[in-house]
Amino acid sequence: MALYCIGDVQGCNDALGRLLAELDFSPSRDTLYLLGDLVNRGPDNVGVLRRLMALSAAAQCLLGNHDLHLLAVAHGVRPQQPRDTLDDVLQAPDRVALLDWLRQQRLAMQPTGAGVLMVHAGLLPGWSATQALALAAEVETELQGPQLVAFLRTMYGNSPAQWRDDLQGTERLRVIVNALTRLRFCSPDGTMDFKVKEGANAQAGSQPPGLLPWFDVPGRASAGTTVAFGHWSTLGWLGRHDVLCLDSGCVWGGCLTAVELPAQPARQAAGEPWCRLTVKCATAAAP
């Protein structure tokens, strides 16, 4: 039995199919963990969703900001943007089933035996792995419940920009969503920045003054747990013992990346290299 973690697919169903073939993936034997942004900007969003739905428990998926955007557009909360490619889902005969499946997915998970905490974007410095899972569950309850549309209407916004344990209601949920699905940079005190997106290269230390990649903030509470994430195509592949970035920009002409999670997580903590496999995306969107 193999456990595979896969970065942002973003509607690149052909690349996903070729990657699974390269992995010799078997749903009766293996498990996939996808790090969110399943849809948007790519050419075959409906194919991605149908493929993952058909895999049932063999495909465990997170929600990314593009997936939440699809839910908001489908429920009339947000307009489509010029670069969106969501019409194939919105006009699909099985649209209702696809959207219902999508809103049942997680915002964070730490599968038993995998030894890795998985999120789409990042964690705030004060959040432990245990707290992040609990906070993600608060948002998942809203997404899966009868007040979905009301939640989507209040989900958007950049404030509050910093977590406080006494946050309640809309503000509390918004901070959780922003951290788990949008975060790249923050200040050492955990104030999130959403302006810096393109061209950031955390590996080279070229971040803006006063900001750090969320995973390099000194003393972050999740430092003892390996965290796998996507979302950051301008960062690209990053395979450290403590963090694992798998968004290698498939939809922008890069690759779709998977890693096989080690059967013995302690070996990875000791510094063994990740077992990484990529396929080139043949149908990339224009940047």
Sequence and secondary structure as in RCSB ss.txt:
>XXXX:A:sequence
MALYCIGDVQGCNDALGRLLAELDFSPSRDTLYLLGDLVNRGPDNVGVLRRLMALSAAAQCLLGNHDLHLLAVAH
GVRPQQPRDTLDDVLQAPDRVALLDWLRQQRLAMQPTGAGVLMVHAGLLPGWSATQALALAAEVETELQGPQLVA
FLRTMYGNSPAQWRDDLQGTERLRVIVNALTRLRFCSPDGTMDFKVKEGANAQAGSQPPGLLPWFDVPGRASAGT
TVAFGHWSTLGWLGRHDVLCLDSGCVWGGCLTAVELPAQPARQAAGEPWCRLTVKCATAAAP
>XXXX:A:secstr
  EEEE   TT HHHHHHHHHHHT  TTT EEEE S  SSSSS HHHHHHHHHHHGGGEEEB  HHHHHHHHHHT
TSS   TT   HHHHT TTHHHHHHHHHTSBSEE  TTT EEEESS   TT  HHHHHHHHHHHHHHHHSTTHHH
HHHH   S S S  TT  HHHHHHHHHHHHHH  EE TT  EE S  TT  GGGT   TT EEGGGSTT TTTTS
EEEE   TTT  EE SSEEE   BGGGTSEEEEEE  SSHHHHHTT   EEEEEE SS    
